[in-house]
Amino acid sequence: MKKLLFLLTSCIGFAQNNPNPGYWQQHVDYKMDVKMDVKKFQYTGKQEIVYTNNSNDTLHKVYYHLYNNAFQPGSEMDARLQAISDPDKRMVKTFKKEGKDVKESRISTLKPNEIGYLNIANFKQDGVAATTKVEGTILEVTLAKPILPKQKTTLSLDFDGQVPLQIRRSGRISEEGVALSMTQWYPKLCEYDFEGWHANPYIAREFHGVWGNFDVKITIDKAYTIGGTGYLQNKNEIGHGYQDAGVQVVYPKKTKTLTWHFYAPNVHDFAWGADNEFIHDMILGPNNVELHFLYKNKKENLENWKKMQPKTAELLAFFNENVGPYPYKQYSVIQGGDGGMEYGMSTLITGNRSFGSLVGVTAHEMAHSWFQFVLATNETKHEWMDEGFTSYISNLAMNKVLPPKKPEVPYEDAYNNYIYLAKSGKEQPLSTHADRYDLNMAYGISAYSKGEVFLVQLGYLIGQENLNKTIKRYYNEYKFTHPTPNDIKRVAEKVSGANLDWYLLDWTLTTNTIDYGIKEVSEANAANTKVVFERKGRMPMPLDIMVEYTDGTKEFFYIPNTLMRWEKPNPYAGIKGNVLKGWDWAFPTFTFEIAKPKAKIKSITIDPENLMADVNKEDNIFPKK
């Protein structure tokens, strides 16, 4: 208990440690007592929360997410599946009808005993009944009395739920046979911040939550093993692989159920998975973090799950070193769900995978513990900061812990995906709400690939060393808060000294593209060569230019983007560097001279490292290949 209190105190010490003047964030402490019927896949529970209004606003209403309600015929999630032209393959059935492929929403055919629901009763504020109204996946509460600024209130309710068939993230009896993937399963308070309430319906995308502490008791059939968020408080009573070394756990003969007691300090969600066939392994990772692995006892997967465990410890070490220390003392990798999804101190992943795929999905979901579960961006509005930054660091981690047989550029696919989208005519700005993308394809490439390119290209702008420093400082200054796009930009500016507002604006608020080319290479005179560059895209950039001469020597030229008011140090040790005058955005061309005749120039290359997301690289090299 002393250890747990220390962890709690340590985590709370970081709360609201955000350098932005006037920053505040709400706080909530949950207590929940839940009973699960594993035969009916139904559960009942009582919830009490203490909600602290740290804002300067008086709140007359509060809102809760009731995510289970999305899994009902006629829900918004069902409607979206039927309307979008490229629905998530996991969520539809595809079959032939009159010679055509038909995609049918799996939600639309759910029977009453297969749907998900979350019903609320007996809602009280400080013991006084309050008025409630349910609209789809949102519970609206008109409070019995307003919550004044800097004041607390206690909100209590009873709930009963049904676990839906596994369709998206949460659910029962997944394709791999996992009994319970309990994610988005409880009445979850919506976030209120400087932008107001974020009471978004659950349509498909990801989440935003209030920082707080969770005290959760789960009563379930004794044969089931649970893994998830938080620290198990009664491990020597529960057993199931959690007990201390040497402890023999013996249940009374008539015991049919066990009550698992978890405590999770300073998180913004609580998830768990459970199955009666789970194997539970635990190893110690860096800084004595307990790494728990819960997976189905299937012969064909055992070797991969065993081999993956030390790799998970290596991943933890990589993220600690390259982002910042993992702040909790446990992390659980749980077989469940329908792919991979991150939660507080845990992830649910599908487990019937090759070894490389198993390590890869663990790397990505584990990286979310930094870029989402400590740096808690609003995933419904800034999904690219969550998925893109995670993709960046997890791809680097995979190159380290599981190097490919052939050397690869870890972010090459991200660039190719982005350029494909930019040329498709179907791109929407990164500022698009996650639910508002016209296509799932456009959302996926935008969030994952364009978000990843944002960071890699930032390294092109300010230098890799400054990017590395930016990531670490961003984590250190904004952990346990809700950072926004402006925050990562401001950290990069402070680290480097460059002005980067133009970069954030063009890359995230527009679909402007980068397109530079070599327009002309000609003899200025007998001794000099004239080079003319052309900007064909709307988005300005500084240019790295490498010139190779026929004698084998090279020379580097840097053309600053005047909007940056900054010059990047020469990134090429041992190669002569030249800083030219800046290229102002309003001028479509830029001309300079190389102090050698054209006959002695072997090649001229714009962006020799391919770090700039130029949508047409064919004219970036002279002579053209």
C-alpha positions, 0 to 999 in steps of 0.5 A, spaced: 500 500 500 505 504 501 508 503 494 501 504 491 500 511 495 507 513 492 505 512 485 499 515 486 502 521 489 508 521 484 502 521 478 498 527 481 504 531 482 505 531 474 497 533 474 496 539 470 503 540 470 502 544 463 506 550 461 501 554 458 499 560 462 492 559 465 491 552 463 486 547 467 483 541 466 478 537 470 479 531 474 474 525 476 475 519 481 471 513 479 469 508 484 465 502 481 463 495 483 461 491 477 458 484 477 459 480 470 454 474 468 459 470 463 453 466 461 448 471 459 454 476 457 450 481 462 453 486 467 450 490 473 454 495 476 454 501 481 458 507 480 460 513 484 464 519 482 467 525 485 468 530 479 472 537 480 470 543 476 477 546 475 474 551 470 472 558 471 465 556 469 459 554 472 456 547 470 449 546 469 449 540 466 454 534 465 454 528 459 456 521 459 458 516 454 454 510 453 458 507 448 455 500 448 449 503 445 452 504 438 452 496 437 444 497 436 440 496 429 439 504 427 444 507 431 449 512 428 454 507 428 450 503 424 448 508 419 455 510 418 457 503 416 451 503 411 453 510 408 460 510 407 463 507 401 469 503 404 466 501 411 471 497 416 471 490 413 471 488 420 464 491 421 460 488 415 458 482 411 460 482 404 456 477 399 454 477 392 447 479 390 444 479 383 451 479 381 454 485 385 458 485 391 453 487 397 456 490 404 451 489 410 452 492 416 453 487 422 450 491 427 444 492 423 442 484 423 444 484 431 438 480 435 436 483 442 441 478 445 447 480 441 446 488 441 450 492 446 446 497 451 448 501 457 442 503 461 442 508 467 438 508 473 438 512 480 442 518 478 443 522 484 448 528 485 450 529 492 444 524 494 439 528 490 436 526 484 437 529 477 434 529 470 437 524 465 436 524 458 439 519 453 440 520 446 444 514 442 451 514 446 450 520 450 447 521 457 445 528 458 444 530 465 441 536 468 444 537 475 440 538 481 445 544 483 450 547 479 457 545 480 461 552 481 468 554 479 473 550 483 468 546 487 467 538 487 460 534 487 459 527 487 455 523 482 452 516 483 448 512 478 446 504 477 447 501 470 446 495 467 449 493 460 450 487 455 456 486 452 455 486 444 457 481 439 465 483 437 464 488 432 469 493 433 474 494 439 469 491 445 465 485 445 464 478 446 467 472 443 471 475 438 474 471 432 479 468 436 474 466 441 476 471 447 470 471 451 470 478 454 474 485 451 471 490 456 473 496 453 468 503 453 464 498 457 462 503 463 458 510 463 464 515 462 464 522 463 465 526 457 471 531 457 470 539 459 475 543 457 477 550 454 473 548 448 467 546 452 464 539 452 466 534 448 460 530 448 461 526 441 457 520 439 460 514 438 460 512 431 467 509 429 473 513 432 477 514 438 476 517 444 477 523 449 477 522 457 478 526 463 484 525 468 483 521 474 483 515 479 479 509 478 477 504 484 474 498 480 471 491 483 469 486 478 466 480 480 466 474 475 466 467 475 472 464 478 475 460 472 476 467 468 483 471 468 482 478 468 488 483 465 487 490 464 488 497 467 491 498 474 494 495 479 490 488 482 490 490 490 488 483 492 493 479 488 494 474 493 487 472 494 485 472 487 491 468 484 491 467 477 498 468 476 498 475 480 500 472 487 507 473 490 512 468 489 511 462 494 504 464 495 499 458 494 492 461 493 486 456 495 479 458 494 474 456 499 470 450 496 463 453 495 467 459 491 463 460 484 466 467 483 472 472 485 472 479 486 478 483 483 479 489 485 483 494 481 486 501 482 489 505 477 492 512 479 492 518 474 489 515 467 483 517 463 480 510 461 479 503 464 479 497 460 480 489 461 479 483 458 477 476 461 477 469 458 477 462 462 483 459 457 488 465 458 495 463 460 498 469 464 505 470 464 509 476 467 516 478 466 520 484 469 521 490 464 526 496 465 525 500 472 522 494 474 515 495 470 511 488 471 509 486 464 503 482 463 501 477 458 494 474 457 493 470 451 489 464 449 492 457 451 492 455 443 498 450 441 499 454 435 500 461 438 504 459 444 511 460 441 510 467 438 507 469 445 513 467 449 518 470 444 514 476 444 515 477 451 523 479 452 521 484 445 516 487 449 521 489 454 526 492 449 520 496 446 519 499 453 527 501 454 527 504 447 521 508 448 523 510 455 530 512 452 527 516 446 521 519 449 521 519 456 520 514 462 514 510 463 510 513 469 506 507 471 509 500 474 505 495 470 503 494 462 499 488 460 498 485 453 492 482 452 489 478 447 482 480 445 479 486 441 479 486 433 486 488 431 490 493 436 487 498 441 491 502 446 488 503 453 491 505 460 497 501 462 494 496 457 492 494 450 488 489 447 491 485 440 489 480 436 493 474 437 493 469 432 499 472 428 506 471 425 511 473 430 513 479 427 506 481 426 505 480 434 511 484 436 509 490 431 502 491 433 505 490 440 510 496 439 505 500 436 499 499 441 505 500 447 507 506 444 500 509 445 502 509 452 506 515 451 502 518 445 495 518 448 495 515 455 500 520 457 500 525 452 492 525 452 491 529 445 483 529 443 483 523 438 476 526 435 480 532 433 487 531 433 487 524 431 494 525 427 498 527 433 496 520 436 496 515 431 502 519 427 506 520 433 505 513 435 507 510 428 513 515 428 516 512 434 514 505 434 517 504 427 523 506 429 523 502 435 521 496 430 527 497 426 531 497 433 528 491 436 526 487 430 531 489 424 529 487 417 533 483 413 534 488 408 535 495 411 529 499 410 527 507 411 522 506 417 518 511 414 518 510 407 511 507 407 508 513 410 511 518 405 508 513 399 501 513 403 501 520 404 503 522 396 498 517 394 492 520 398 495 527 396 494 526 388 488 522 389 483 528 390 480 525 396 484 528 401 481 532 407 485 537 412 488 534 418 483 538 422 477 534 420 474 531 425 475 524 425 468 522 424 467 527 418 472 524 413 468 522 407 472 515 406 476 510 411 482 510 407 482 518 407 482 518 415 487 512 415 492 515 411 491 522 414 491 520 421 497 515 421 501 516 415 501 524 414 501 525 422 508 521 421 510 525 416 509 531 420 514 529 425 519 526 420 519 532 416 519 536 422 526 533 423 528 535 416 526 543 417 530 543 424 535 537 424 534 531 427 538 532 433 533 538 435 527 533 433 529 528 438 530 534 443 523 536 441 520 529 442 523 529 449 521 536 452 514 535 449 513 529 453 516 532 459 512 538 459 505 536 457 505 529 460 498 528 464 495 533 460 491 534 454 496 537 449 494 541 442 497 541 436 500 548 437 503 545 443 508 541 439 509 546 435 511 551 440 516 546 443 519 545 437 520 553 436 523 553 443 528 548 442 530 550 435 529 557 435 525 557 428 518 560 427 514 554 425 507 557 425 507 556 417 508 549 417 503 547 422 498 551 418 499 549 411 500 541 413 494 541 418 489 546 416 490 545 409 491 540 403 496 544 400 502 540 397 509 541 397 512 541 389 519 543 387 523 542 381 529 544 377 527 548 372 533 550 368 540 548 369 545 553 364 551 556 363 551 563 366 558 564 363 565 560 362 566 559 369 559 559 373 552 555 372 546 558 373 540 554 376 533 556 377 528 552 382 521 552 381 515 552 386 509 549 383 506 547 390 502 552 395 506 549 401 513 553 402 519 549 404 526 550 405 531 546 400 537 542 401 540 542 395 546 537 394 551 538 388 556 532 385 561 534 381 565 530 376 571 529 380 567 526 385 566 531 390 560 534 393 557 541 395 551 542 399 547 548 398 541 550 403 536 555 401 532 558 407 525 559 407 524 566 410 518 564 414 522 560 418 527 566 420 532 561 421 537 557 418 539 550 419 546 547 420 549 543 415 547 536 416 553 533 412 559 533 416 565 533 411 561 536 405 562 544 404 556 547 406 553 554 403 547 558 406 544 562 400 539 568 401 532 566 403 526 564 398 520 568 399 514 565 398 511 570 393 516 568 388 515 562 384 522 561 382 529 562 385 536 563 381 543 562 384 549 560 381 554 555 382 562 557 381 563 551 376 562 550 369 556 546 367 560 541 364 563 539 371 557 538 374 555 531 375 548 532 378 544 536 382 539 534 387 533 537 391 532 534 398 537 528 397 535 524 403 528 524 401 525 527 407 521 533 404 514 530 402 514 533 395 509 530 391 512 530 384 520 528 385 521 526 378 524 533 377 528 534 383 534 531 380 538 534 374 539 531 369 533 527 369 533 520 370 
